[in-house]
């Protein structure tokens, strides 16, 4: 059974806080099962976006874990590009969560990133 989105987001923000990194919910989605997008703002005009991984990538051993993919590859992109993608995602699904993390060093604390 997968952890509810609201609980996962609260725990993720707490983890960032413990590490001394600012994180905030920009958009609250569906409490139980809203998709979660994480924007990593590098505070230099660039950002990264982590999107929910496709269902086909989930591990058979731990199917309840949340997994993410890098939307634009391993290198940061212009922040406007990330914002444009987030607009598209919210138009497609109004129940999405958007969490913004601010860290110049690019730390995101996401444990499960699928290449």
N, C-alpha and C positions, 0 to 999 in steps of 0.2 A: 504494500500500500504506500502510495506516494504522500509525502508531507504536503499539507495545504500550502498554496502559494503565499498566503499572508504570513504564515509561520516561517517559511523558508526565507522570505525577504527580511523579516524582523531579525532572524538569526544572522543573515548575511551582513546586514547593516551593523549589527553588534560586533561581528568579527572585524569588520573594517575599523570600527571605532577602537577596539582593543589594540589594533595595529597602529593607531594614530592617523588613520586616513579618513578624510571626510566622505561620507556617503549619505544620500538622501533619496527618498521616494519622490520621484517627479510625477508619477501617475499611478494611482491605485487601480488595480484591475480586479478581476473576479477573485473573491476571497479563497475559494476552494481550488480552482484549477486554471487560473489565468496564466497565460504565457508570460515569461519574465525575460526582459531585455535589459542588459547591463551596458551602460555607456561609460567608458573610461575616458574622462577628460584629462588630457595631459597638461592643461593650463598654458599651452603655447600655441593655440589655434588648431591643434590636431587632437584626434580622439580615436578610440577603437570601439567597436560594437560587438557584443557577445549576444548571440541569439540562441533560442532553444534548438538543440540538436534534433535532426529528424528522428522519428520513432525507430527507424531501421538501425540506428547506431547504438541503441541501448544494449547494455551488457546483460546477458542472460543470467549471470550470477547475481547481479544487483540491479534488477529492472526498475526499482523505485527511485534510484538516484537521479538527480537532475544532471543533464549534460548540456554543454553549450558548444557552439561553433563560432569561430571568428568570422564575422560577416564579410569583412573586406581583406582578409589575409593577415599575415603576421605584422605588417608595418602599419603604423598609424596613418590615418587619412585626414583630410581637412574636416574640421568639425561640422561644417555646413553639409558635407556629404552624409555624415552620421545623422544629423538632424532631419535631412530629407528622407532617409530610410525610416526613421522613427515615425514620421508623418504618414508614410505609406503603410507601415505596420498598424498604426492606430486606426486608419481608415478601413483596413481589411478586417481587423478584429478590435472592437472597442473595449474588450475585456483585458487587454494586455497591461502588464506592469512595466514601468520604466524606472530603473534605479540608476542614479548618476553617482559615479565615484570620481573624486578629484585627487590625482596623484601625479606629480611631475616625473617620478621614477617609473610609472607604468605598472605599479603593483595593483592587482585586481582580486587576489585571494579566491579565485574560482578553482576548485579542485578538479573538476572533470571537464576538460576541454577536448573535444574530438577534432582531430586534424582534418 
